Amino acid sequence: MAGEDRPFGADQDNVANRLFKRVSGLLGPNVARMSIRHFSQKRLGVEPEQVAPARASELCQALRPLLRSMIGEVQAEKLVSSLTEELRK
């Protein structure tokens, strides 16, 4: 079973786990986990563990409205921008 720090499979370097590490402190672990799962499945059509680095920006953009409402517009825009760059690698 995956640990609390990597709820999306054992590969800690997959996009979903890396994204979870960055946003769980802001959104809380449950909201972060549920949001990443929801938007991976609904917007990208894949399970969170299957999100390719090339599609990381799509997932970040899908999370943008939630982040804006939770942490504010300015912080959310900065976070989405930095996440998009970081997760492409």
C-alpha positions as CSV (number, residue, x, y, z in Angstrom):
1,M,0.0,0.0,0.0
2,A,1.3,3.4,-0.9
3,G,2.4,5.7,1.9
4,E,1.0,9.0,2.9
5,D,3.8,10.8,1.1
6,R,3.1,8.9,-2.2
7,P,-0.6,8.0,-2.4
8,F,-0.3,7.3,-6.2
9,G,1.8,4.2,-6.3
10,A,5.3,3.3,-5.2
11,D,7.1,5.5,-7.8
12,Q,7.7,8.7,-5.9
13,D,8.9,10.4,-9.0
14,N,5.6,10.0,-11.0
15,V,3.8,13.3,-11.8
16,A,0.9,12.7,-9.4
17,N,3.1,12.0,-6.4
18,R,5.4,15.0,-7.1
19,L,2.3,17.2,-7.5
20,F,0.8,15.8,-4.3
21,K,4.0,16.6,-2.3
22,R,3.7,20.3,-3.5
23,V,0.0,20.9,-2.9
24,S,-0.9,18.7,0.0
25,G,0.6,21.3,2.5
26,L,-1.7,24.0,1.0
27,L,-4.8,22.0,0.4
28,G,-4.5,19.2,3.0
29,P,-3.7,15.6,2.1
30,N,-7.3,14.5,1.5
31,V,-8.3,17.4,-0.8
32,A,-5.0,17.1,-2.7
33,R,-5.3,13.4,-3.2
34,M,-9.0,13.6,-4.3
35,S,-8.4,16.6,-6.6
36,I,-5.5,15.0,-8.3
37,R,-7.4,11.8,-8.8
38,H,-10.5,13.5,-10.0
39,F,-8.8,15.8,-12.5
40,S,-6.5,13.1,-13.8
41,Q,-9.5,10.9,-14.5
42,K,-12.0,13.5,-15.8
43,R,-9.8,15.9,-17.7
44,L,-7.0,13.7,-18.9
45,G,-8.8,10.3,-19.0
46,V,-6.1,8.4,-17.1
47,E,-5.4,7.3,-13.6
48,P,-3.1,9.6,-11.6
49,E,-0.2,7.1,-11.7
50,Q,-0.4,7.2,-15.6
51,V,-0.1,11.0,-16.1
52,A,2.9,11.5,-18.3
53,P,5.3,14.5,-17.7
54,A,4.3,15.9,-21.1
55,R,0.7,16.2,-19.8
56,A,1.6,17.6,-16.4
57,S,0.7,21.1,-17.5
58,E,-2.8,20.0,-18.4
59,L,-3.3,18.6,-14.9
60,C,-1.9,21.8,-13.3
61,Q,-4.2,23.9,-15.4
62,A,-7.2,21.7,-14.3
63,L,-6.3,22.4,-10.7
64,R,-6.0,26.1,-11.2
65,P,-9.6,27.1,-10.2
66,L,-9.4,25.0,-7.0
67,L,-6.0,26.5,-6.1
68,R,-7.3,30.0,-6.8
69,S,-10.2,29.6,-4.4
70,M,-8.1,27.9,-1.7
71,I,-4.9,30.0,-1.7
72,G,-5.7,33.1,-3.7
73,E,-5.3,34.2,-7.2
74,V,-1.7,35.5,-7.1
75,Q,-0.3,32.6,-5.1
76,A,-2.2,30.1,-7.3
77,E,-0.8,31.6,-10.5
78,K,2.7,31.5,-9.2
79,L,2.3,27.9,-8.0
80,V,0.7,26.7,-11.3
81,S,3.5,28.3,-13.2
82,S,6.3,26.8,-11.1
83,L,4.6,23.4,-11.0
84,T,4.2,23.3,-14.7
85,E,7.9,23.9,-15.2
86,E,9.0,21.5,-12.4
87,L,6.7,18.6,-13.5
88,R,7.8,18.6,-17.1
89,K,11.2,17.2,-16.1
